[in-house]
Amino acid sequence: MLQEEERKYIINTYNRQKGATPLLVRGQGSRVWDENGKEYLDFVGGIAVNALGHCYPPILEAVSRQMEKIIHTSNLYYSEPQVELARMLVENSPAGKVFFANSGAEANEAAIKLARKYTKQRFGRERYEIVTALDSFHGRTLATITATGQEKFHRGFEPLVPGFRYARFNDLNSFRAQINSYTCAIMVEPVQGEGGIHVATPEFLQGLRRLCDEHNLLLIFDEIQCGMGRTGKLFAFEHYHVVPDIFTLAKALGGGLPIGAMLCTEEVAGGFSPGDHASTFGGNPVACAAATAAVGTLLNEGFLELVRQNSAFLLGELERLQGIFPGLIKEIRGKGFMLGLEIGSEAVEIRMHCQDRGLLINCIGGEVLRLLPPLNTKKDELVAALGILEGVLQDWVGKNA
Ligand SMILES: *Cc1c(COP(=O)(O)O)cnc(C)c1O
């Protein structure tokens, strides 16, 4: 049995549960199938990775075309797919330059290292502290768990990396209070993901920009989950008319292949010199080819407009369900196709019932249901998913009346 073999050979970090966790073997668009041929609507999407659904034809084609040419070259050499992707990202964002990594945590590591190095170079003295938000999530490496303002990710891994302070999300005064002569940057997610889907207010992000300008700090946005069209704009910060000095991407960037990116202004990019940072696989040609196809799709005429329309439809329908089940859906938060339903302790079981009926959604912190449908999910698939959720809530209320 595969499940027993997994327990035997793989370190138990993911808490997969026999009988409760399907083995997914095939995917197409917004649907996946398990080993028994059972079909699910996949509104987890690899946690915001499969933003164009499974086996999206332009990504398959880009990957196989690149695989036949060359799969890997070292960063000792020039790379065509890297330059093509970099040009696309830079031309469609406020950034001037990009560094390629393989994951979100690595993109954030690059951002943290660059903020320190640039600041030291520019101001010629020790300035290395970064203020991040409570309930944030920035990754699982030592520096990025430290940047993550949630104690549960720290426990057991001390001593943590020095140089991080925490402030309350959406509370400008709380951030201001953490700034001192050692601060070099402020880093936040415009929409917090793992922390429970919390959306930044415009006053907060615009206020952070002003704070950074007043104190000569770098503003870093972690767009790893909320970027790449997820909120209906290519980058979530576009909703706020705030431009960061550095921002990071990963998850959906590669259309399912592992790639991360750290983008920054031309000026800040000067903080890194040859030898300062590197990654063997970073900017791998196949991953870059996939990412180029993914970004190209998001940039297609009308694509993001349709995301905004369909996600507004989904939100409206969820609000209708909240009207019917106010005791179960306590709050709806999010932007675009990044939505969280505040449920409470029932969330775990509701997620399970949805899975039984063919809808995969994710539960964060045991209390919030997170919906991350592919950006190109068809309207009838949204309707089908809503039907499953409504049925589950209906039966829950019936049984617990
Ligand atoms: C997932 C995530 C990360 C970490 O990305 P990995 O690829 O798992 O290292 C960092 N920040 C945010 C906001 C994320 O959602």
The ligand as a MOL file (V3000), in Angstrom:
LIG
                    3D

  0  0  0     0  0            999 V3000
M  V30 BEGIN CTAB
M  V30 COUNTS 15 15 0 0 0
M  V30 BEGIN ATOM
M  V30 1 C 3.9190 29.8200 0.1890 0
M  V30 2 C 4.4430 31.1150 0.6500 0
M  V30 3 C 5.8090 31.3060 0.9060 0
M  V30 4 C 6.8120 30.1850 0.8300 0
M  V30 5 O 6.9380 29.6460 -0.4360 0
M  V30 6 P 7.6610 28.2230 -0.6290 0
M  V30 7 O 7.6980 28.0500 -2.1170 0
M  V30 8 O 6.8320 27.2030 0.0780 0
M  V30 9 O 9.0100 28.3450 -0.0390 0
M  V30 10 C 6.2300 32.5690 1.2700 0
M  V30 11 N 5.3580 33.5930 1.3830 0
M  V30 12 C 4.0510 33.4440 1.1490 0
M  V30 13 C 3.1440 34.6300 1.2610 0
M  V30 14 C 3.5370 32.2060 0.7950 0
M  V30 15 O 2.2250 32.0530 0.5980 0
M  V30 END ATOM
M  V30 BEGIN BOND
M  V30 1 1 1 2
M  V30 2 1 2 3
M  V30 3 2 2 14
M  V30 4 1 3 4
M  V30 5 2 3 10
M  V30 6 1 4 5
M  V30 7 1 5 6
M  V30 8 2 6 7
M  V30 9 1 6 8
M  V30 10 1 6 9
M  V30 11 1 10 11
M  V30 12 2 11 12
M  V30 13 1 12 13
M  V30 14 1 12 14
M  V30 15 1 14 15
M  V30 END BOND
M  V30 END CTAB
M  END
